[in-house]
């Protein structure tokens, strides 16, 4: 699958109204639960399926467990899957704390938000998060590049989902 093909699939997925009505935090929680079956590796088709399923049915994680991710030590982790999961959990923690502190209720939520941990959030909705992470792939790697599901690349895609405009 090329980057363009991946982006087209993601855009269809989020344009089908499935991305409405689910918070980004809940979507990422759903992804964290579903992706745990793929520790040894994931294909592009499997990743799209994880995203599609994560838009449909809610999963739950104990938000008390999230506190261990408030200061991730990603640099010291050598396992690429663990880096991906730590990045994912760290984003869920950020969104959880911002939700508790009412950051999403403010009138300026269409502009960048800084989390209490000083992380910049440009995209706080599922639609913009997925759209911008897939746009970054094309802008950074090209349309016809092969979509990589290496855990390092997917970790970077999570970061770009949060930041890319």
NUVEX-233633 format. One line per field, with one value per residue (C-alpha): x, y, z; residue number from 1; residue in one letter. Coordinates in nm, 3 decimals. Layout:
BEGIN
px: c(X,...)
py: c(Y,...)
pz: c(Z,...)
seq: c(NUM,...)
type: c(A,...)
***
This chain:
BEGIN
px: c(0.000,0.134,0.111,-0.155,-0.361,-0.338,-0.444,-0.738,-0.857,-0.822,-1.008,-1.294,-1.301,-1.328,-1.561,-1.813,-1.932,-1.770,-1.526,-1.807,-1.930,-1.613,-1.348,-0.985,-0.905,-1.160,-1.036,-0.675,-0.789,-0.968,-0.655,-0.436,-0.660,-0.696,-0.335,-0.200,-0.269,0.000,0.313,0.521,0.418,0.120,0.038,-0.112,-0.445,-0.447,-0.373,-0.663,-0.888,-0.773,-0.860,-1.197,-1.289,-1.167,-1.424,-1.710,-1.703,-1.561,-1.299,-1.199,-0.875,-0.834,-0.750,-0.567,-0.317,-0.245,-0.052,0.254,0.270,0.286,0.664,0.753,1.115,1.087,1.454,1.561,1.322,1.478,1.172,1.001,0.655,0.696,0.801,0.484,0.266,0.435,0.376,0.013,-0.043,0.131,-0.110,-0.407,-0.279,-0.241,-0.596,-0.729,-0.569,-0.681,-1.035,-1.030,-0.902,-1.169,-0.929,-1.177,-1.460,-1.279,-1.395,-1.058,-1.037,-0.988,-0.639,-0.344,-0.378,-0.091,-0.137,-0.057,0.263,0.348,0.283,0.139,-0.183,-0.288,-0.537,-0.776,-1.045,-1.028,-1.088,-0.807,-0.570,-0.599,-0.622,-0.310,-0.104,-0.180,-0.109,0.229,0.314,0.261,0.433,0.732,0.766,0.580,0.257,0.399,0.620,0.538,0.337,0.552,0.408,0.740,0.671,0.918,0.731,0.394,0.521,0.621,0.279,0.117,0.327,0.240,-0.128,-0.099,0.111,0.085,-0.130)
py: c(0.000,0.345,0.650,0.794,0.475,0.475,0.841,0.778,0.490,0.702,0.995,0.764,0.614,0.949,1.099,0.820,1.000,0.736,0.985,1.200,1.134,0.973,1.168,1.146,1.010,0.730,0.653,0.622,0.404,0.180,0.165,0.080,-0.216,-0.347,-0.304,-0.514,-0.825,-0.714,-0.689,-0.882,-0.654,-0.514,-0.481,-0.168,-0.350,-0.463,-0.108,0.030,-0.241,-0.145,0.219,0.123,-0.095,0.175,0.416,0.173,0.022,0.166,-0.011,0.087,0.125,0.222,0.593,0.547,0.333,0.626,0.817,0.600,0.751,1.112,1.120,0.866,0.763,0.676,0.740,0.454,0.200,-0.024,-0.228,-0.040,-0.171,-0.049,0.295,0.305,0.200,0.446,0.726,0.621,0.598,0.930,1.094,0.931,1.062,1.413,1.407,1.268,1.546,1.814,1.675,1.684,2.041,2.157,2.244,2.129,2.345,2.671,2.881,2.871,2.497,2.554,2.685,2.499,2.380,2.326,2.034,2.066,1.874,2.144,1.931,2.123,1.981,2.106,1.826,1.722,1.557,1.213,1.358,1.614,1.376,1.105,1.348,1.539,1.230,1.090,1.430,1.434,1.096,1.234,1.566,1.400,1.071,1.131,1.004,0.690,0.586,0.251,0.299,0.172,-0.006,-0.020,0.069,0.361,0.511,0.452,0.624,0.923,0.916,0.944,1.251,1.406,1.333,1.553,1.829,1.845,2.113)
pz: c(0.000,-0.088,0.135,-0.100,-0.086,0.294,0.308,0.073,0.294,0.610,0.451,0.345,0.692,0.867,0.607,0.660,0.975,1.194,1.343,1.477,1.826,1.957,2.140,2.040,2.387,2.346,1.995,2.120,2.413,2.164,1.947,2.248,2.336,1.980,1.869,2.155,1.945,1.697,1.915,1.662,1.375,1.192,0.823,0.671,0.619,0.982,1.101,0.896,1.045,1.398,1.323,1.174,1.472,1.712,1.568,1.636,1.981,2.299,2.503,2.852,3.040,3.401,3.397,3.727,3.537,3.306,3.572,3.511,3.162,3.269,3.234,2.968,2.933,2.566,2.489,2.717,2.563,2.300,2.200,1.912,1.998,2.357,2.230,2.019,2.312,2.549,2.297,2.265,2.642,2.694,2.450,2.620,2.954,2.812,2.674,3.001,3.208,2.961,2.978,3.360,3.358,3.112,2.832,2.567,2.699,2.633,2.341,2.164,2.105,1.732,1.809,1.955,2.312,2.549,2.783,3.152,3.070,2.813,2.506,2.212,2.069,1.727,1.661,1.938,1.725,1.563,1.218,1.227,1.408,1.144,0.852,0.956,1.037,0.692,0.527,0.703,0.547,0.198,0.266,0.431,0.242,-0.091,-0.242,-0.395,-0.106,0.050,0.369,0.655,0.954,1.137,1.501,1.484,1.190,1.355,1.673,1.462,1.299,1.645,1.719,1.384,1.443,1.750,1.591,1.213,1.052)
seq: c(1,2,3,4,5,6,7,8,9,10,11,12,13,14,15,16,17,18,19,20,21,22,23,24,25,26,27,28,29,30,31,32,33,34,35,36,37,38,39,40,41,42,43,44,45,46,47,48,49,50,51,52,53,54,55,56,57,58,59,60,61,62,63,64,65,66,67,68,69,70,71,72,73,74,75,76,77,78,79,80,81,82,83,84,85,86,87,88,89,90,91,92,93,94,95,96,97,98,99,100,101,102,103,104,105,106,107,108,109,110,111,112,113,114,115,116,117,118,119,120,121,122,123,124,125,126,127,128,129,130,131,132,133,134,135,136,137,138,139,140,141,142,143,144,145,146,147,148,149,150,151,152,153,154,155,156,157,158,159,160,161,162,163,164,165)
type: c(X,X,X,X,X,X,X,X,X,X,X,X,X,X,X,X,X,X,X,X,X,X,X,X,X,X,X,X,X,X,X,X,X,X,X,X,X,X,X,X,X,X,X,X,X,X,X,X,X,X,X,X,X,X,X,X,X,X,X,X,X,X,X,X,X,X,X,X,X,X,X,X,X,X,X,X,X,X,X,X,X,X,X,X,X,X,X,X,X,X,X,X,X,X,X,X,X,X,X,X,X,X,X,X,X,X,X,X,X,X,X,X,X,X,X,X,X,X,X,X,X,X,X,X,X,X,X,X,X,X,X,X,X,X,X,X,X,X,X,X,X,X,X,X,X,X,X,X,X,X,X,X,X,X,X,X,X,X,X,X,X,X,X,X,X)
***
